[in-house]
Every structure is written in structure tokens, then in C-alpha cells.
Amino acid sequence: MGKLTLALLPELDHLDRRQIAKLAGVAPMNRDSGQGQGKRRIRGGRAPVRVALYMATLSAVRWDPLMKAHYQQLRARGKLGKVALVACMRKLLGIVNARRRDELRAGSLVLA
């Protein structure tokens, strides 16, 4: 995800995980109206970021032990495959955001 993510999502490290998920379009949005409760779906955000994140998450779910365990846990709890994958996308985006934040903080400490 590296340089492509930084180019498509320059706000990384400036926002928290919920805000960055909404910006990327992987946050669940409600469709409530009055007494009615609709389904939560992902929508909006930046489509190129979502596509890159989807492909990276597919690979991570298959090969990364942490993401694989998270995906399997969600599936064991009865989540649909795509729902579990989107949850993993959010988790991966949060990890990338935190790593970018930590890299910039470490870089500023070295320069100081």
C-alpha cells in the first residue's frame, strides 16, 4: 500500500482511525429515518483508496497471521465474507495510519 496510499490519502497521521475510515469510504454509514433502522453500509469516500485497500486486505487476510486470525474470528461469529473483509480493511487502514503517525513522530525526534 505504501506510496500509492500516501499519494491518494495525504491526511494519514493527521486524523484518527474513525475519521480516516470515513474518508476512505470503509466506515459503516446508517440509513435510519425516524423510528426505522436501516442497514449500515459503506459508501462515499475515495474509490481509488478503497480499491487499493481491498487488494491489500485480500493479500493480508491470506498471508498475515494477525489479519488472518481477525478475519477467521469474524467469520466464526457469523459475519458474511465481504462484511468481514471490510472490517479487516478498516483494521488495516488503522494500522497504516498508526504506523505513519509513529514514523513521522520518530523522524521529528531525530531532527530535533
N, C-alpha and C positions, 0 to 999 in steps of 0.2 A: 504494500500500500504506500510506502514511502513518499517519494517526491510528488507523485500524482495527487495524493491526498493533501499534501501541503499546498499544492497549486490550486486545487479545487475547494479547499476548506482552510483559508488562511486564518480563520478565527480559532483554530485549535490552540489550546492552552490559555485562551482568554475567557472561555465560557465553562460552566460546569457541565457534567455529563448529561443532565436533562436538557439543557439548552442546546448542546451540540447535537444530541439525538434529534431534537425537533428541527434543527437547521438542516440536518442531513436527510430528514424525512423518514426516520425509523421510530419515531415516538408514537405511541397509540393516541389517536385523537377520538374524542367521543362524539356521538351523534345523538345526544339527548335533546329532548324538547318537552318541556312541561313535566308531566308525570312519566312520560315514556322514556325508556332507556334503550338506546340503540347499541349496536356492536361497536367496539373500539377497533379502528383500522388505522394503518399507517397511510399518510397522504402528505402531499406537499413536499417541501424541501428541495434539495438539489438532486435531480435524477442521475447525473454522472457520478456523483459521490456514492449514491445508493447502489449503482451498478458495480462500481469498483469494490465497495464494501461487501456486496453479495458474493462476488467471486472470491474475495479473500476469505470470507467466512466459510464458504464451501470447503476450501482447502484446509482452513484451521480446524473445522469440525472433523475432518478426516484424519489429520496428522498431528495436531497439537493435543497433548493429553488433557490439559485443563479445559479447553473448549469442547473436546470430545466428551468428557465427563459431564460438563454442563448440559450439552445437547442431549445426551442419553438420559440424564436426570429429568429434563423437561419432558422428553418422550415417555418416560416411565410414569410421569404424573398425568399422562393422557393428553398432552398438547399435540396438536397436529404438526406435521413435519415442517411446513412453512412458518407456522407460528413460532416453533422452537428455533428455527433458523433466524427469524427476525430478532428474537430475544438474544441470540448469540451475536447478531450484527450489532445490537446495542452494546453488548458487553465488550466486543472487540473495539468498537468506537470509543468507549470509555477508557479502555486500556491504552489505546493510541493517544488519546487526549492527555492522560496522566503521564505517559512516558515523554511526550513532547513538552509538557509543563516542567517535568523534572530535568530534562535536558537543558532547557533554557535557564532554569534556576542554577544548575551546576555550571553552565557556561558563564553566567553573570558572576558567580562566586570566584571563578578562575580569573576573570578580568579585573575583579575588584582588588 
